[in-house]
Amino acid sequence: MKNYGSVQLKEDVLDRGLCIGCGACISLCPYLRTHRGRTAMLFPCTQESGRCYAFCPKAGVDLDAVSGFIHGRPYGESGVGPHLSVHASRAGDRAPGSVFQSGGTVSALVAFMLERGIIDAAILTGRTGLLPEPRIVTDPGEVASCATSKYAAAPTLSALQEARDAGFRKIGLVGTPCQILASAQIRMHAESEGLPDPIAMTIGLFCTWALDFRKLESILKERTDIAAIDKIDIPPPPAEVMEIYGKGGTLTVPLGEIRTAIPAACAYCTDMTAEFADVSVGMLEGTPGMNTLIVRTSRGDALVRDAAAGGFLKTEPCPAGAIQELEGAAEQKRKRATAKASEDGLMNPAGGERRPHIRLAAETQARILS
Amino acid sequence: MNYLKCRKPGEEFLLMGNDAIARGALEAGVSVAAGYPGTPSSEIVENLAKIAGDMEMYVEWSVNEKVAMEVAAAASFAGLRSLCTMKQNGVNVASDFLLHLGISGVRGGMVVIPCDDPGALSSINEGESRHFARLLELPLIEPGDFQEALEMTRWAFDLSEELRSVVMLRSVTRLSHASGNVRIGPLPDLKRRARFVYDGSLIDPLTGPVITMPVAIRHKGQQEKIKRAEAIFENSPFNTYEGPEQPELLIITSSACTLYSREAVHELGLRDRVGILKLGTTWPLPKRLLKKHLSTTGRILFVEEVLPFLEENIKAAAADMMGEIGLREFHGKVDGTLPGSGELNPDLVIEAIAKLTGTVYHAVPEEYARKGQILSFTTAPGRDLTFCPGCPHRASFWDIHNVLELDGRQGFVCGDIGCYTMAILPCGFSTLKTSHSMGSGSGLASGFGQLGRFGMDQPVLSVSGDSTFFHAVIPAMVNAAHHKSDIILVLLDNAGTAMTGFQSHPGLAVNAQGDPVPAVDIEAICRALGAHVETSDPFDVEGTEKKFLELIEGGGGARVMILRQTCALSPERKGKKRYEVRVDEEKCLGDSCGCDRICTRIFRCPALVWDKEKRKARIDEVLCAGCGVCASVCRNNAIVKEEVAR
């Protein structure tokens, strides 16, 4: 499989407006930088092939290969992706408390991993006002400061390379599906180079779409003090609003308006539940204060068991109806994105010089679209 | 003995044209000289400034050309002799005052000296100042060699007093900056007293108020002066003819083109066939003299720079003479015999004469020319047009470029006049997107900054040097501030008029004569406009970037970022390194690094070189000025800087 350089990265991703700003290409070279949610290429780089292109979750991603590498399974077998178990969960009594998006499962798992030395650093996403910022956290007590959903796309992975440079070798990552996909490609690349896998655990977050930070900011800044935002939430349907909680009370913005800030890339995203993570976490629809927890790998399974045993996590069986609903929603997202990528000529373009956004074997495509 | 102070008439010196002009002015007893620096004019005022104390003169670098002309005119109104210098486009700046000065007239002899730059060797325009003489009805003279540069300058003051009109003496680069032998004349012993007399009649130009009214009467008086000038010019010794009585071809020329024409005729061996009429007085034209020479030949070639000034005006005069002299065939720029733009040279003139006379001429054998061309391409090292090592502008534009890319809204910079104009090129990371006259960058920015209402969301920046700021940026910034134009002025304050050779300007605590003066505070002026002002050292790449981003994102009307760092060539910084800089060869991964040689491929300081053998970056210690900026360019920290103990 041919890799490319940043000239092609610019053409395929930045110039097509498909960059999600995950930060995977940042901190690798002097040319690519991130600023307020946008990736900038300062000068053209003439390298024919680079990690920037190899890591990018929006450039020539071979989903069959990634699935094979992470799970040893073909891609697109089920809506929520390969998994061992699904639970309803929330933070246990021993986990540090905070304002959580729903059940606090992610913060609890990260704090547990740091406490037990399963990881030596966690790559998380904090926030200053509305602006999401990557954080390298080593103190379990600091984890909760990164809690709650940011909604805006964040360059979290830029901290991964920084953590590697700083000497961390057992890194835990919490990220959205695109960030987890990039981390999977980073791990594949490490293996192909004969380097150790820098990532000890990945926790994926459910995501239907993210928001362009700058657009979101321009929608909100006239209406509220964005420096004083505590939490953002989108209550379940039929509300159709985004709620912004801050010092001055709650601001409600129609979802239709918010949706104008969704980056183009999200329309081609096939992944709702971060399929390539060790465990994936999202809301449990209909049960406030609880998460849905999908366990995908054996090390993820061990983590969940140990965290529960250690009092950091409370798990219970996930209602069958909720799993079914999640399966359906995830399958729909994958189908929509696959169809759109095909229609727009971004899936395995036939011949010519055009490079693909996503690569999928014909039979995988057929399976998804059936 | 300094040629400026020498009191031995007849002594000969090798002088640049500008030196000769300065000496000529001294011999005429000039008391006040003012100008604005600009190549190729700057040495005239510089030379006079050096000896102002000894000669009891007052010499200044004024804030701009218009003010320089007003300062010089004031001395003339008070009965002193004065001169004023500028480069070609400076006349445009001063022309409003000059229009009125032409009508009001002068008292003490006053000479305006524009130095044109044919071929724009040190300019971003090819302005032609001679047209102002015709446009504003002023006498114009043009020295044809170095001796004449001295003699005609000396005479220009007498002429000015005889006519009571300002006189324009025009030079060009190849006269101002080339050198030749010049025999000096005596220096006068003067005790000068200045007094402005204004209590005479309102219409008496010598004792009343110096005004342009009543316009119709004064304008008529001005035109009579031009008629008198023409009569004087008919017999001027500065109009000369060399050649046969009945030349086959008559060259009419002036200024440095006289030298090209003489050389061309000599090279072609056509002295007995081609005549050269060299005019020293070029407006008004001496028509009787012209008639005499136009009668001797059927074909005329005009050799002049930049525009066809003599060509068009003499053709118009010839039309009036047609009944007496008959039809004539004219060649020059209009029919394409000589190029219409760019600098002339002896080769071009040779080519034109050869063509018109059917002479065959090869400057060098063809084979030799071919070989020379190949060698110059293959053996001469490629050299960028670039900023000096340690130049603050490279760091400033690095900061600006990166900030605009990070911002990502396709922001741009409106350029201005100085070394930093080169930022249109890769040495400034191609950051400048407009380049016009002094102060125009900020004026344009002031306009761009209003276009947000039409959907333009690109950040608008302008740049200005410290001297340019005083010259013409202040009005543009007042406009921007007053109209809440959404712009950032980036003031590249390198503590001097660096490009033209560190002439003083109002921001400095010293004047042209080297005397202490109060420095005008740029920052305070900007704050007084109500602008948000930030100051940073462009060598602090990280700090500057942070301040810049905040300023860009902050929005809100006219803002100012002062990037303050002394020019690397300034006497204060030259030869003094702030850092010893070296490349850590262990850390520099060279070709195998993913950096794609950002240091030597993009940043490209001339002191940062690519070692072709080691395949790594290297510091050229001789060239390195020790600014340390390159250390922040390498992400691998392979460029190490260590502070030099002072």
Interface residues (C-beta under 8 A of the other chain):
Chain A: L28 C29 P30 Y31 R33 H35 R36 R38 A40 M41 L42 F43 C45 T46 Q47 G50 R51
Chain B: H401 N402 E405 L406 D407 G408 F429 L549 E553 G594 C595 D596 I598 I602 V633 C634 R635
